[in-house]
Amino acid sequence: MSDKPVPKAPMAERILVVEDEESIRTIVEYALDEAGFDVVTADRGDTALEVLERESIDLVVLDLMLPGIDGLEVCRRIRADRSVPIIILSAKGEELDKVLGLELGADDYVTKPFSPRELASRVKANLRRAKLDTDRGAPIRAADIEIDPVARVVKRDGESVHLTYSEFEILLKLAQSQRRVFTREELMNHLWKGSFYGDLRSVDVHVRHLRQKIELDASDPRLIRTVRGVGYAFGGEESEG
Ligand code: CA
């Protein structure tokens, strides 16, 4: 974690830097911090995956040679259920790994040694591209569900499912950051754009209805997961109902 002196704007994009070599990690962290990003760091592959589980991350800068779980495997696991942009840091002589990384779904790569400024501009370019995709409303697919954010259409196994405004907004919010846990407050805030703080249990009611519409078995939900004492998440392993 960084202990930066200047507080970032609340909407600063959050970048996860995964690099075990402290000197490089520090340089990257400094460069991205200077460029106005909120930077979170991890020095192991498994730690990086843990960070992605609990935090909303907008882009990942990923070294390949890592202790714990190596970078290629981290890349593969991220891509199993997330569309967050990934920039690979590869050393000279790791050409094959770089190619594998791109095949595993990384978006871009930067070869060491690199200039911190160049890396920062690549981060910006990749975030811009990702934002364009979102703005263009690329459909989100997960399991047998397809969500079209522009047409506001949800299909389950190719069949349209009718959702209310609130149900759709909750589903889209959860599905856009799969496996991230959202609190009831966050979902309520999203629904009401921060202008209403009512009964948080209404979120539970929307989710119950949503499950009845999109889950194969609403009593054993697989898509929208309850995280006891916290809130809800889309996808992930354990389901506590
Ligand atoms: Ca390394």
Boltz pocket constraint, residues with backbone or C-beta under 6 A from the ligand:
constraints:
  - pocket:
      binder: B
      contacts: [[A, 19], [A, 20], [A, 21], [A, 63], [A, 64], [A, 65], [A, 66]]
      max_distance: 6.0
